[in-house]
């Protein structure tokens, strides 16, 4: 996709595509910048020394934008369009998690055709360890490496690093940890994490933070939050000092922390909002706190974070969590639950939750879910999928993963439809009751 660049240090406005801009990589380039004016007398001569002039000061790539399309009068729910250099995302949206550059058990073709995913996730920690930044850079970034031509978001790896409680050490510089693969030791600093995410090349990149464990006391949580804020400043500075590697914009989302302390959450939201990022994330929830606390603090954050910027609730969740979070003003969500639980035989459907391994489904020859249109969910029967699980056939895991992801994407699409129709809140209240049922 050719992108326009706005050039500032010349006398008239011109537009240069990413492919045209490659010609400016030599020591010195003479000629005319491509212009909308046909008369060369009015065109601006181009004299560029790539060694002396950093291209990031010459040109500014288009940043992520959010366009509001509708709101629900009885909740905080909203429908928007997020625009990135790799395409648009209709919100509210659920993002499948592709930790190592792939959504486990689901191909990119299936993600597009069956699941209808608009954006997927990658993880900095895992991609740094395997295949490594050298391979990703040689490929031209993660989009080229895995063939996904739609938007990608990368987590900073902070959650994974901090989950290695027995093998990591936190200090102001960053976090030292041991690889879960070979035991080798590594340092993740804010600067290094930004460099790694530059090499991965996602459209949305997350700031490096400490995901404060639920149950931490007030003093630990406060110190952790303050360090996350200092690390954010270092992330921003590092991005200001470096360029995107692949000809499109990378957009930084800071992360709110503060656990379940009202004053700390408020302080963190205000600090994050003051950075004027193109979008913001709510972290440190869905980590063991009661469901009502998750909703309480999600709502608090949505009240404070900028209305005109996307709000991303990290690591959430069940289908009913997703609908309740949308009602609080959340735009974006991700979770491994659809695929992880699916591989263990839990199917989320439009009528409730199924444990497909149970004997009650042994002779049930109805489709997995006929409540929405999907070739996988409408084609395979409950009895057949149960058989595959008991026979330990890999196809069963694949069907369950595709169905669950397809259901999640259908659910947020339905939420968007009802927001625009003006009846989201009443529809949500009915759906939550159905979705929570154990069938």
Secondary structure as UniProt FT lines:
FT   STRAND          5..7
FT   STRAND          15..16
FT   HELIX           18..21
FT   HELIX           22..24
FT   HELIX           40..42
FT   TURN            50..52
FT   HELIX           55..58
FT   STRAND          59..60
FT   STRAND          65..71
FT   TURN            73..74
FT   STRAND          78..84
FT   TURN            85..86
FT   STRAND          87..91
FT   STRAND          93..97
FT   TURN            99..100
FT   TURN            104..105
FT   HELIX           108..110
FT   HELIX           111..115
FT   STRAND          119..123
FT   HELIX           124..129
FT   TURN            130..131
FT   HELIX           133..139
FT   HELIX           142..146
FT   STRAND          151..155
FT   HELIX           158..163
FT   TURN            165..167
FT   STRAND          168..171
FT   TURN            172..173
FT   STRAND          174..178
FT   TURN            180..182
FT   STRAND          185..188
FT   HELIX           190..200
FT   STRAND          204..206
FT   TURN            214..215
FT   HELIX           218..241
FT   STRAND          251..256
FT   TURN            259..260
FT   HELIX           262..274
FT   STRAND          279..282
FT   HELIX           291..304
FT   TURN            307..308
FT   STRAND          310..313
FT   TURN            314..315
FT   HELIX           319..327
FT   TURN            328..329
FT   STRAND          332..334
FT   HELIX           337..343
FT   TURN            344..345
FT   STRAND          346..349
FT   TURN            350..351
FT   STRAND          352..355
FT   TURN            356..357
FT   HELIX           359..361
FT   TURN            362..363
FT   HELIX           375..379
FT   HELIX           382..390
FT   TURN            391..392
FT   HELIX           394..421
FT   HELIX           424..435
//
